[in-house]
Amino acid sequence: MTDRPPLPPFTHETAAQKVQAAEDAWNTRDPHRVALAYSEDSVWRNRDTFVTGRAEIVEFLTAKWAREREYALRKDLWAFDGNRIAVRFQYECRDAEGQWWRSYGNELWEFDEHGLMTRREASINDLPIEEKDRRVFGPRPDDERGQSFPLR
């Protein structure tokens, strides 16, 4: 088993590192790379969809990023305790018809001793936006790392 540092129990610093690593990985939009952060038997609830295991994670993310074009994400550490982390996030994307969306969400994460996520629960709401109102463009620049983002 290969460890995925930082490992639990988390401190504020290591929880923030884990959140930034997740944001960076998801912004690659590479389902295979993202799936490596999850245990082989990881379970998810993403909105109304339930996913189990890396193969299903890859399948889910492949379909997600086919629909959600120009996807760009920001995550923010909300809380942590032991092997659990809570985050809030926002991402923007456009659909096949060209409508831009901002999605707001909260995630609960649980990790094993190797630093792999064994459980992910995500609640997400979508808001249509005009392209001129976008504020998330690609991966987070270095000078914005560690900064929180506005609610609206």
DSSP file with accessible surface (Angstrom, degrees, kcal/mol):
  #  RESIDUE AA STRUCTURE BP1 BP2  ACC     N-H-->O    O-->H-N    N-H-->O    O-->H-N    TCO  KAPPA ALPHA  PHI   PSI    X-CA   Y-CA   Z-CA
    1    1 A M              0   0  154      0, 0.0     2,-0.4     0, 0.0     0, 0.0   0.000 360.0 360.0 360.0 127.1    0.0    0.0    0.0
    2    2 A T        -     0   0  114      1,-0.0     2,-0.1     2,-0.0   112,-0.0  -0.783 360.0-126.7 -92.5 131.3    1.4    3.4   -1.0
    3    3 A D        -     0   0   78     -2,-0.4   112,-0.2     1,-0.1   111,-0.1  -0.467  10.0-153.9 -75.7 147.4    0.9    6.3    1.3
    4    4 A R        -     0   0   87    110,-3.4    -1,-0.1    -2,-0.1    -2,-0.0  -0.782  40.0-118.4-119.0  80.5   -0.7    9.5    0.1
    5    5 A P  S    S+     0   0   98      0, 0.0     2,-0.2     0, 0.0   109,-0.0  -0.264  89.5  64.8 -63.6 158.6    0.7   12.2    2.4
    6    6 A P  S    S-     0   0   19      0, 0.0    -2,-0.1     0, 0.0     4,-0.1   0.536  78.4-161.5 -71.7 153.9   -0.2   14.1    4.4
    7    7 A L        -     0   0   60     -2,-0.2   106,-0.1     2,-0.1   107,-0.1  -0.722  21.5 -67.8-105.3 150.8   -1.5   11.4    6.6
    8    8 A P  S    S+     0   0   25      0, 0.0    75,-0.2     0, 0.0     2,-0.1  -0.407  98.3  69.7 -71.3 158.6   -4.1   11.6    9.5
    9    9 A P  S    S-     0   0  106      0, 0.0    74,-0.2     0, 0.0     2,-0.2   0.434  85.5-147.0 -74.4 143.2   -4.4   12.6   12.1
   10   10 A F        -     0   0   12     72,-2.6    72,-0.4    -2,-0.1     2,-0.2  -0.502  14.6-159.7 -86.3 146.1   -4.5   16.0   10.5
   11   11 A T     >  -     0   0   74     -2,-0.2     4,-2.9    70,-0.1     5,-0.3  -0.624  44.0 -96.0-102.7 174.3   -3.3   19.4   11.8
   12   12 A H  H  > S+     0   0  129     -2,-0.2     4,-2.3     1,-0.2     5,-0.2   0.941 127.1  48.3 -57.2 -44.6   -4.5   22.7   10.3
   13   13 A E  H  > S+     0   0  131      1,-0.2     4,-2.0     2,-0.2    -1,-0.2   0.931 114.6  42.8 -63.6 -45.9   -1.4   22.8    8.1
   14   14 A T  H  > S+     0   0   30      2,-0.2     4,-2.2     1,-0.2    -1,-0.2   0.867 112.7  53.0 -74.4 -31.9   -1.7   19.2    6.8
   15   15 A A  H  X S+     0   0    0     -4,-2.9     4,-2.3     2,-0.2    -1,-0.2   0.930 109.7  49.2 -64.4 -43.1   -5.5   19.4    6.3
   16   16 A A  H  X S+     0   0   38     -4,-2.3     4,-2.5    -5,-0.3    -2,-0.2   0.892 110.1  51.6 -62.7 -38.4   -5.0   22.6    4.3
   17   17 A Q  H  X S+     0   0   88     -4,-2.0     4,-2.5     2,-0.2    -1,-0.2   0.910 109.1  50.3 -63.1 -41.8   -2.3   20.7    2.2
   18   18 A K  H  X S+     0   0   19     -4,-2.2     4,-2.1     2,-0.2    -2,-0.2   0.909 111.0  49.0 -63.9 -42.0   -4.8   17.8    1.6
   19   19 A V  H  X S+     0   0    5     -4,-2.3     4,-2.6     2,-0.2    -2,-0.2   0.932 112.4  47.2 -64.1 -45.0   -7.4   20.3    0.4
   20   20 A Q  H  X S+     0   0   31     -4,-2.5     4,-2.8     1,-0.2    -2,-0.2   0.907 110.2  53.0 -66.0 -38.4   -5.1   22.1   -1.9
   21   21 A A  H  X S+     0   0   52     -4,-2.5     4,-2.4     2,-0.2    -1,-0.2   0.907 109.9  48.8 -62.2 -40.5   -3.8   18.8   -3.3
   22   22 A A  H  X S+     0   0   16     -4,-2.1     4,-2.8     2,-0.2     5,-0.3   0.935 111.4  49.2 -64.5 -45.5   -7.4   17.7   -4.0
   23   23 A E  H  X S+     0   0    0     -4,-2.6     4,-2.2     1,-0.2    -2,-0.2   0.944 111.9  49.1 -58.2 -47.1   -8.1   21.0   -5.8
   24   24 A D  H  X S+     0   0   45     -4,-2.8     4,-0.6     1,-0.2    -1,-0.2   0.920 113.0  46.9 -59.6 -44.7   -5.0   20.7   -7.9
   25   25 A A  H ><>S+     0   0   11     -4,-2.4     3,-1.4     1,-0.2     5,-0.6   0.942 111.7  49.3 -64.7 -48.0   -5.8   17.2   -8.9
   26   26 A W  H ><5S+     0   0    6     -4,-2.8     3,-1.4     1,-0.3    -1,-0.2   0.858 104.1  61.1 -62.3 -33.2   -9.5   17.9   -9.8
   27   27 A N  H 3<5S+     0   0    8     -4,-2.2    -1,-0.3     1,-0.3    -2,-0.2   0.679  93.2  64.5 -70.9 -12.4   -8.4   20.9  -11.9
   28   28 A T  T <<5S-     0   0   54     -3,-1.4    -1,-0.3    -4,-0.6    -2,-0.2   0.727  94.8-145.8 -74.3 -22.4   -6.4   18.5  -14.1
   29   29 A R  T < 5 +     0   0  107     -3,-1.4    -3,-0.1    -4,-0.5    -2,-0.1   0.803  51.7 139.7  56.6  34.5   -9.7   16.9  -15.1
   30   30 A D     >< -     0   0   69     -5,-0.6     4,-2.6     1,-0.2     5,-0.2  -0.883  38.8-165.1-107.7  99.4   -7.8   13.6  -15.3
   31   31 A P  H  > S+     0   0   17      0, 0.0     4,-2.4     0, 0.0    -1,-0.2   0.850  86.9  52.2 -56.7 -36.2  -10.2   11.0  -13.9
   32   32 A H  H  > S+     0   0  125      2,-0.2     4,-0.9     1,-0.2    26,-0.1   0.912 111.6  45.7 -69.2 -41.1   -7.4    8.4  -13.5
   33   33 A R  H >4 S+     0   0  121     -3,-0.2     3,-0.7     1,-0.2     4,-0.3   0.935 114.2  48.4 -65.1 -46.1   -5.1   10.8  -11.6
   34   34 A V  H >< S+     0   0    2     -4,-2.6     3,-1.9     1,-0.2    -2,-0.2   0.920 105.2  59.0 -60.9 -43.5   -7.9   11.9   -9.3
   35   35 A A  H >< S+     0   0    3     -4,-2.4     3,-1.9     1,-0.3    -1,-0.2   0.766  90.1  72.0 -61.1 -25.0   -9.0    8.4   -8.6
   36   36 A L  T << S+     0   0   86     -4,-0.9    -1,-0.3    -3,-0.7    -2,-0.2   0.694  87.6  63.6 -66.7 -16.2   -5.6    7.5   -7.2
   37   37 A A  T <  S+     0   0   29     -3,-1.9    80,-2.5    -4,-0.3     2,-0.3   0.542  95.8  74.8 -82.1  -5.2   -6.3    9.7   -4.1
   38   38 A Y  E <  S-a  117   0A   4     -3,-1.9    80,-0.2    78,-0.3    16,-0.1  -0.802  88.3-107.0-110.9 149.3   -9.2    7.3   -3.1
   39   39 A S  E >   -     0   0A   5     78,-2.3     3,-1.8    -2,-0.3    14,-0.1  -0.250  36.7-106.0 -67.1 160.9   -9.1    3.9   -1.6
   40   40 A E  E 3  S+     0   0A 130      1,-0.3    14,-0.9    13,-0.1    15,-0.2   0.799 123.0  37.0 -57.8 -29.7   -9.9    0.9   -3.8
   41   41 A D  E 3  S+     0   0A 114     12,-0.2    -1,-0.3    13,-0.1    -2,-0.1   0.069  84.8 152.4-112.7  23.4  -13.3    0.6   -2.0
   42   42 A S  E <   -     0   0A   0     -3,-1.8    11,-3.2    10,-0.1     2,-0.4  -0.192  32.1-147.6 -54.7 141.9  -14.0    4.3   -1.5
   43   43 A V  E     -aB 119  52A  63     75,-2.2    77,-2.1     9,-0.2     2,-0.3  -0.941  15.7-172.5-117.6 139.6  -17.7    5.2   -1.3
   44   44 A W  E     -aB 120  51A   7      7,-2.9     7,-1.7    -2,-0.4     2,-0.4  -0.950  22.8-164.8-127.3 149.0  -19.2    8.5   -2.5
   45   45 A R  E     +aB 121  50A  58     75,-2.2    77,-3.2    -2,-0.3     2,-0.5  -0.984  17.8 177.5-122.9 118.2  -22.4   10.3   -2.5
   46   46 A N  E >   -aB 122  49A   5      3,-3.1     3,-2.5    -2,-0.4     2,-0.4  -0.944  65.6 -56.3-121.3 104.6  -22.3   13.1   -5.1
   47   47 A R  T 3  S-     0   0   65     75,-2.2    75,-0.1    -2,-0.5    78,-0.0  -0.465 123.0 -20.2  57.6-113.6  -25.6   14.9   -5.2
   48   48 A D  T 3  S+     0   0  133     -2,-0.4     2,-0.4    -3,-0.1    -1,-0.3   0.192 119.8  97.6-107.5  15.7  -28.0   12.0   -5.9
   49   49 A T  E <   -B   46   0A  56     -3,-2.5    -3,-3.1     2,-0.0     2,-0.4  -0.881  56.6-156.3-110.0 137.1  -25.4    9.6   -7.3
   50   50 A F  E     -B   45   0A 147     -2,-0.4     2,-0.4    -5,-0.2    -5,-0.2  -0.941  13.4-175.8-114.2 131.7  -23.7    6.8   -5.3
   51   51 A V  E     -B   44   0A   6     -7,-1.7    -7,-2.9    -2,-0.4     2,-0.4  -0.972   7.4-168.4-129.6 139.7  -20.3    5.6   -6.4
   52   52 A T  E  >  -B   43   0A  76     -2,-0.4     4,-0.5    -9,-0.2    -9,-0.2  -0.988  51.5  -0.3-133.5 124.6  -18.2    2.7   -5.0
   53   53 A G  H  > S-     0   0   11    -11,-3.2     4,-1.9    -2,-0.4   -12,-0.2   0.171  84.6 -76.4  87.9 158.7  -14.5    2.0   -5.9
   54   54 A R  H  > S+     0   0   50    -14,-0.9     4,-2.8     1,-0.2     5,-0.2   0.855 124.2  56.9 -61.4 -40.2  -11.9    3.5   -8.2
   55   55 A A  H  > S+     0   0   82    -15,-0.2     4,-2.3     1,-0.2    -1,-0.2   0.933 110.9  44.1 -60.4 -43.3  -13.4    2.1  -11.4
   56   56 A E  H  X S+     0   0   92     -4,-0.5     4,-2.9     2,-0.2    -1,-0.2   0.844 110.8  55.4 -69.5 -33.3  -16.7    3.8  -10.7
   57   57 A I  H  X S+     0   0    0     -4,-1.9     4,-2.9     2,-0.2     5,-0.3   0.947 109.0  47.1 -61.7 -46.9  -15.0    7.0   -9.7
   58   58 A V  H  X S+     0   0   23     -4,-2.8     4,-2.6     1,-0.2    -2,-0.2   0.934 113.8  48.0 -60.0 -45.0  -13.2    7.1  -13.0
   59   59 A E  H  X S+     0   0  142     -4,-2.3     4,-2.0    -5,-0.2    -1,-0.2   0.929 113.2  47.8 -61.8 -45.5  -16.4    6.4  -14.9
   60   60 A F  H  X S+     0   0   28     -4,-2.9     4,-2.5     1,-0.2    -2,-0.2   0.937 114.5  45.0 -61.1 -49.1  -18.3    9.1  -12.9
   61   61 A L  H  X S+     0   0    0     -4,-2.9     4,-2.6     2,-0.2     5,-0.2   0.868 109.3  55.9 -67.9 -35.2  -15.6   11.7  -13.4
   62   62 A T  H  X S+     0   0   74     -4,-2.6     4,-1.1    -5,-0.3    -1,-0.2   0.948 112.8  41.8 -60.2 -47.0  -15.2   10.9  -17.1
   63   63 A A  H  X S+     0   0   47     -4,-2.0     4,-1.6    -5,-0.2    -2,-0.2   0.904 113.1  55.0 -66.9 -39.9  -18.9   11.6  -17.7
   64   64 A K  H  X S+     0   0    3     -4,-2.5     4,-2.9     1,-0.2     3,-0.4   0.944 110.5  43.3 -58.4 -50.7  -18.8   14.6  -15.4
   65   65 A W  H  < S+     0   0   27     -4,-2.6    -1,-0.2     1,-0.2    -2,-0.2   0.679 107.1  60.3 -79.0 -12.3  -16.1   16.4  -17.3
   66   66 A A  H  < S+     0   0   67     -4,-1.1    -1,-0.2    -5,-0.2    -2,-0.2   0.858 116.6  34.1 -73.4 -35.2  -17.6   15.5  -20.7
   67   67 A R  H  < S+     0   0  138     -4,-1.6     2,-1.2    -3,-0.4    -2,-0.2   0.840 113.2  60.9 -82.8 -41.1  -20.7   17.5  -19.6
   68   68 A E  S >< S-     0   0   22     -4,-2.9     3,-0.8    -5,-0.2    -1,-0.2  -0.722  78.9-164.7 -97.0  88.9  -19.0   20.2  -17.5
   69   69 A R  E 3   +C   94   0A 103     25,-2.3    25,-2.4    -2,-1.2     3,-0.1  -0.430  67.1  10.9 -80.0 146.5  -16.7   21.9  -20.0
   70   70 A E  E 3  S-     0   0A  88     23,-0.2    68,-0.3     1,-0.2    -1,-0.2   0.804  87.0-171.2  56.8  33.7  -13.9   24.3  -19.0
   71   71 A Y  E <   +     0   0A   3     -3,-0.8     2,-0.3    -6,-0.2    22,-0.2  -0.286  10.8 176.6 -56.5 130.4  -14.4   23.1  -15.4
   72   72 A A  E     -C   92   0A   1     20,-2.0    20,-2.3    -3,-0.1     2,-0.3  -0.981   8.7-163.6-142.6 133.4  -12.4   25.1  -12.8
   73   73 A L  E     -C   91   0A   1     -2,-0.3     2,-0.4    18,-0.2    18,-0.2  -0.861  16.3-168.4-125.4 146.3  -12.6   24.5   -9.1
   74   74 A R  E     -C   90   0A  17     16,-2.8    16,-2.2    -2,-0.3     2,-0.3  -0.999  12.4-168.5-130.2 132.5  -11.7   26.2   -5.8
   75   75 A K  E     -C   89   0A   6     -2,-0.4     2,-0.4    14,-0.2    14,-0.2  -0.896   1.9-163.9-117.9 151.2  -11.8   24.3   -2.5
   76   76 A D  E     -C   88   0A  29     12,-2.6    12,-2.3    -2,-0.3     2,-0.2  -0.996  25.3-117.7-138.1 126.2  -11.6   25.8    1.0
   77   77 A L  E     +C   87   0A  29     -2,-0.4    10,-0.2    10,-0.2     3,-0.1  -0.441  34.6 171.7 -61.4 129.1  -10.8   24.0    4.3
   78   78 A W  E     -     0   0A 172      8,-3.0     2,-0.3     1,-0.4     9,-0.2   0.788  59.1 -25.4-106.3 -47.6  -13.8   24.4    6.6
   79   79 A A  E     -C   86   0A  48      7,-1.8     7,-3.1   -64,-0.1    -1,-0.4  -0.976  53.2-165.3-161.1 164.9  -13.0   22.0    9.5
   80   80 A F  E     +C   85   0A  74     -2,-0.3     2,-0.2     5,-0.2     5,-0.2  -0.986   8.1 174.2-155.3 155.2  -10.9   18.9   10.4
   81   81 A D  E >   -C   84   0A 131      3,-2.4     3,-2.2    -2,-0.3     2,-0.3  -0.796  63.4 -46.9-164.7 119.2  -10.7   16.4   13.2
   82   82 A G  T 3  S-     0   0   28    -72,-0.4   -72,-2.6     1,-0.3    -1,-0.0  -0.341 128.2  -8.7  59.9-111.0   -8.5   13.3   13.3
   83   83 A N  T 3  S+     0   0   60     -2,-0.3    28,-2.2   -74,-0.2     2,-0.4   0.142 119.9  89.3-106.2  19.4   -9.0   11.5    9.9
   84   84 A R  E <   -CD  81 110A 142     -3,-2.2    -3,-2.4    26,-0.2     2,-0.4  -0.930  48.4-175.7-122.4 146.4  -11.8   13.7    8.7
   85   85 A I  E     -CD  80 109A   4     24,-1.7    24,-2.9    -2,-0.4     2,-0.4  -0.994   9.7-157.2-136.7 139.6  -11.9   17.0    6.7
   86   86 A A  E     +CD  79 108A  19     -7,-3.1    -8,-3.0    -2,-0.4    -7,-1.8  -0.959  18.9 179.2-114.4 135.2  -14.8   19.2    5.7
   87   87 A V  E     -CD  77 107A   2     20,-2.3    20,-2.6    -2,-0.4     2,-0.3  -0.928  21.4-149.1-130.5 156.4  -14.5   21.6    2.8
   88   88 A R  E     +CD  76 106A  34    -12,-2.3   -12,-2.6    -2,-0.3     2,-0.3  -0.898  27.6 179.6-115.0 153.3  -16.6   24.1    1.0
   89   89 A F  E     -CD  75 105A   6     16,-2.7    16,-2.5    -2,-0.3     2,-0.3  -0.978  22.6-159.9-150.1 162.6  -16.1   24.6   -2.7
   90   90 A Q  E     +CD  74 104A   3    -16,-2.2   -16,-2.8    -2,-0.3     2,-0.3  -0.984  15.0 177.6-139.4 140.7  -17.1   26.4   -5.8
   91   91 A Y  E     -CD  73 103A   1     12,-2.0    12,-3.2    -2,-0.3     2,-0.4  -0.977  13.2-151.0-139.6 158.3  -16.6   25.5   -9.4
   92   92 A E  E     +CD  72 102A   0    -20,-2.3   -20,-2.0    -2,-0.3     2,-0.3  -0.957  24.9 147.1-126.5 148.0  -17.5   27.0  -12.7
   93   93 A C  E     - D   0 101A   5      8,-1.7     8,-3.0    -2,-0.4     2,-0.3  -0.952  34.7-122.4-162.1 171.7  -18.2   25.3  -16.1
   94   94 A R  E     -CD  69 100A  64    -25,-2.4   -25,-2.3    -2,-0.3     6,-0.2  -0.937  21.6-131.7-124.6 153.7  -20.3   25.6  -19.2
   95   95 A D    >   -     0   0   35      4,-2.2     3,-1.9    -2,-0.3   -27,-0.1  -0.315  39.3 -87.9 -93.5-179.0  -22.6   23.1  -20.7
   96   96 A A  T 3  S+     0   0   55      1,-0.3    -1,-0.1   -29,-0.2   -28,-0.0   0.768 127.6  54.9 -62.6 -25.1  -22.9   22.0  -24.3
   97   97 A E  T 3  S-     0   0  163      2,-0.1    -1,-0.3     1,-0.0    -3,-0.0   0.469 121.2-106.3 -86.8  -4.5  -25.3   24.8  -25.1
   98   98 A G    <   +     0   0   35     -3,-1.9     2,-0.3     1,-0.3    -2,-0.1   0.432  69.9 145.2  96.3  -0.7  -22.8   27.4  -23.8
   99   99 A Q        -     0   0   69     31,-0.1    -4,-2.2    -5,-0.0    -1,-0.3  -0.561  42.6-137.9 -72.4 129.8  -24.6   28.3  -20.5
  100  100 A W  E     -DE  94 129A  11     29,-0.7    29,-2.4    -2,-0.3     2,-0.3  -0.670  21.0-167.8 -86.9 146.5  -22.1   29.0  -17.7
  101  101 A W  E     -DE  93 128A  78     -8,-3.0    -8,-1.7    -2,-0.3     2,-0.5  -0.976  17.4-155.4-133.5 144.7  -22.8   27.6  -14.2
  102  102 A R  E     -DE  92 127A  15     25,-2.7    25,-2.5    -2,-0.3     2,-0.5  -0.995  18.0-159.9-115.7 127.5  -21.3   28.2  -10.8
  103  103 A S  E     -DE  91 126A   1    -12,-3.2   -12,-2.0    -2,-0.5     2,-0.4  -0.927   2.0-161.4-111.8 130.4  -21.8   25.2   -8.4
  104  104 A Y  E     +DE  90 125A  49     21,-2.9    21,-2.9    -2,-0.5     2,-0.3  -0.905  23.2 158.4-108.8 137.7  -21.5   25.7   -4.7
  105  105 A G  E     -DE  89 124A   5    -16,-2.5   -16,-2.7    -2,-0.4     2,-0.4  -0.976  35.3-141.3-156.6 168.9  -20.9   22.7   -2.4
  106  106 A N  E     -DE  88 123A  98     17,-2.0    17,-2.4    -2,-0.3     2,-0.4  -0.978  20.9-165.2-129.5 141.7  -19.8   21.1    0.8
  107  107 A E  E     -DE  87 122A   2    -20,-2.6   -20,-2.3    -2,-0.4     2,-0.5  -0.981  11.5-155.6-129.7 145.0  -17.9   17.9    1.1
  108  108 A L  E     -DE  86 121A 101     13,-2.1    13,-2.1    -2,-0.4     2,-0.4  -0.981  20.2-168.7-115.4 127.5  -17.2   15.6    4.0
  109  109 A W  E     -DE  85 120A   6    -24,-2.9   -24,-1.7    -2,-0.5     2,-0.4  -0.931  11.4-170.1-120.4 144.0  -14.1   13.4    3.7
  110  110 A E  E     -DE  84 119A  40      9,-2.1     8,-2.9    -2,-0.4     9,-1.6  -0.999  12.5-161.2-132.3 137.1  -12.8   10.5    5.7
  111  111 A F  E     - E   0 117A   6    -28,-2.2     6,-0.2    -2,-0.4     2,-0.1  -0.841  12.0-132.5-119.7 152.2   -9.3    9.0    5.2
  112  112 A D    >   -     0   0   29      4,-2.6     3,-1.9    -2,-0.3    -1,-0.0  -0.299  46.8 -87.3 -88.1-179.2   -7.6    5.7    6.1
  113  113 A E  T 3  S+     0   0  136      1,-0.3    -1,-0.1     2,-0.1  -110,-0.0   0.659 126.9  59.2 -66.3 -14.4   -4.2    5.5    7.7
  114  114 A H  T 3  S-     0   0   40      2,-0.2  -110,-3.4  -111,-0.1    -1,-0.3   0.404 118.9-107.2 -93.2   0.5   -2.5    5.7    4.3
  115  115 A G  S <  S+     0   0    1     -3,-1.9     2,-0.4     1,-0.3    -2,-0.1   0.595  75.3 137.3  83.9  11.5   -4.0    9.1    3.5
  116  116 A L        -     0   0    4    -78,-0.1    -4,-2.6     1,-0.0     2,-0.5  -0.732  59.8-115.1 -90.0 139.6   -6.5    7.6    0.9
  117  117 A M  E     +aE  38 111A   6    -80,-2.5   -78,-2.3    -2,-0.4    -6,-0.3  -0.616  33.4 176.4 -77.4 124.0  -10.0    8.9    1.0
  118  118 A T  E     +     0   0A  34     -8,-2.9   -75,-2.2    -2,-0.5     2,-0.3   0.629  68.1  28.7 -99.5 -19.0  -12.4    6.2    1.9
  119  119 A R  E     +aE  43 110A 116     -9,-1.6    -9,-2.1   -77,-0.2     2,-0.4  -0.991  57.2 177.8-148.1 135.7  -15.6    8.2    2.0
  120  120 A R  E     -aE  44 109A   4    -77,-2.1   -75,-2.2    -2,-0.3     2,-0.5  -0.981   2.9-176.3-139.4 122.6  -16.7   11.4    0.2
  121  121 A E  E     -aE  45 108A  48    -13,-2.1   -13,-2.1    -2,-0.4     2,-0.4  -0.989  10.3-174.4-120.8 122.8  -20.1   13.0    0.7
  122  122 A A  E     -aE  46 107A   0    -77,-3.2   -75,-2.2    -2,-0.5     2,-0.5  -0.973  14.2-170.6-124.6 129.1  -20.9   16.0   -1.5
  123  123 A S  E     - E   0 106A  54    -17,-2.4   -17,-2.0    -2,-0.4     2,-0.4  -0.979  21.1-179.8-113.5 128.4  -23.9   18.3   -1.5
  124  124 A I  E     - E   0 105A  17     -2,-0.5     2,-0.4   -19,-0.2   -19,-0.2  -0.989  18.9-167.5-139.0 137.8  -24.0   20.7   -4.5
  125  125 A N  E     - E   0 104A 116    -21,-2.9   -21,-2.9    -2,-0.4     2,-0.4  -0.963  16.7-144.2-122.6 143.4  -26.2   23.5   -5.8
  126  126 A D  E     - E   0 103A  72     -2,-0.4   -23,-0.2   -23,-0.2   -25,-0.0  -0.868  12.3-172.3-112.7 141.3  -26.0   25.0   -9.2
  127  127 A L  E     - E   0 102A  82    -25,-2.5   -25,-2.7    -2,-0.4     2,-0.2  -0.995  24.1-128.0-131.3 123.3  -26.5   28.6  -10.2
  128  128 A P  E     - E   0 101A  70      0, 0.0     2,-0.3     0, 0.0   -27,-0.3  -0.494  35.0-178.0 -68.0 139.1  -26.6   29.8  -13.9
  129  129 A I  E     - E   0 100A  12    -29,-2.4   -29,-0.7    -2,-0.2     2,-0.3  -0.923  29.0-108.6-132.8 161.2  -24.3   32.7  -14.4
  130  130 A E    >   -     0   0  120     -2,-0.3     3,-1.9     1,-0.1     4,-0.3  -0.629  32.9-117.1 -83.4 149.7  -23.3   35.0  -17.3
  131  131 A E  G >  S+     0   0  123      1,-0.3     3,-1.8    -2,-0.3    -1,-0.1   0.881 115.8  60.8 -55.6 -36.8  -19.9   34.5  -18.8
  132  132 A K  G 3  S+     0   0  168      1,-0.3    -1,-0.3     3,-0.0     0, 0.0   0.720  99.6  57.6 -64.3 -19.2  -19.0   38.1  -17.7
  133  133 A D  G <  S+     0   0   76     -3,-1.9    -1,-0.3     2,-0.0    -2,-0.2   0.427  78.6 122.4 -92.9   1.9  -19.6   37.0  -14.0
  134  134 A R    <   +     0   0   33     -3,-1.8     3,-0.1    -4,-0.3   -32,-0.0  -0.286  26.9 167.0 -62.1 148.6  -17.1   34.2  -14.0
  135  135 A R        +     0   0   77      1,-0.2     2,-0.6     0, 0.0    -1,-0.1   0.358  54.2  79.6-141.1  -1.8  -14.4   34.4  -11.4
  136  136 A V        +     0   0    5    -64,-0.1     2,-0.5     4,-0.0    -1,-0.2  -0.946  52.7 172.5-114.3 113.4  -12.8   30.9  -11.5
  137  137 A F        -     0   0  119     -2,-0.6   -66,-0.1     1,-0.2   -65,-0.1  -0.936  51.2 -54.3-126.7 106.4  -10.3   30.5  -14.3
  138  138 A G  S    S-     0   0   27     -2,-0.5    -1,-0.2   -68,-0.3  -110,-0.1   0.017 102.3  -9.5  61.7-168.0   -8.2   27.3  -14.5
  139  139 A P  S    S-     0   0   85      0, 0.0    -2,-0.1     0, 0.0   -65,-0.1  -0.216  88.0 -89.4 -60.0 153.4   -6.0   26.1  -11.7
  140  140 A R        -     0   0   14    -67,-0.2     5,-0.1     1,-0.1    -2,-0.1  -0.426  43.8-119.9 -66.3 127.6   -5.5   28.5   -8.7
  141  141 A P    >>  -     0   0   54      0, 0.0     3,-2.1     0, 0.0     4,-0.6  -0.327  24.9-111.3 -65.1 152.5   -2.5   30.8   -9.2
  142  142 A D  G >4 S+     0   0  133      1,-0.3     3,-1.3     2,-0.2    -2,-0.1   0.860 116.3  58.9 -54.0 -37.9    0.3   30.5   -6.6
  143  143 A D  G 34 S+     0   0  125      1,-0.3    -1,-0.3     3,-0.0    -3,-0.0   0.606 105.8  49.9 -73.3  -7.3   -0.4   33.9   -5.2
  144  144 A E  G X4 S+     0   0   76     -3,-2.1     3,-1.9     2,-0.0    -1,-0.3   0.457  80.4 121.4-104.9  -3.3   -4.0   32.9   -4.4
  145  145 A R  T << S+     0   0   89     -3,-1.3     3,-0.1    -4,-0.6    -3,-0.0  -0.349  78.2  18.2 -64.2 137.8   -3.2   29.6   -2.6
  146  146 A G  T 3  S+     0   0   76      1,-0.3     2,-0.3  -130,-0.1    -1,-0.3   0.352  97.3 122.2  84.7  -6.3   -4.5   29.6    0.9
  147  147 A Q    <   -     0   0  110     -3,-1.9    -1,-0.3     1,-0.1     2,-0.1  -0.687  59.3-128.9 -90.9 144.2   -7.0   32.4    0.3
  148  148 A S        -     0   0   73     -2,-0.3    -1,-0.1    -3,-0.1   -72,-0.0  -0.325  22.0-130.2 -78.7 168.9  -10.7   31.9    0.9
  149  149 A F        -     0   0   22     -2,-0.1    -1,-0.0     1,-0.0   -73,-0.0  -0.870  25.8 -93.5-122.7 157.5  -13.2   32.8   -1.8
  150  150 A P        -     0   0   73      0, 0.0    -1,-0.0     0, 0.0     0, 0.0  -0.295  24.6-127.3 -69.9 154.4  -16.3   35.0   -1.6
  151  151 A L              0   0  122      1,-0.1    -2,-0.0   -47,-0.0     0, 0.0   0.899 360.0 360.0 -66.5 -42.5  -19.7   33.4   -1.0
  152  152 A R              0   0  224      0, 0.0    -1,-0.1     0, 0.0     0, 0.0  -0.902 360.0 360.0-135.8 360.0  -21.1   35.1   -4.0
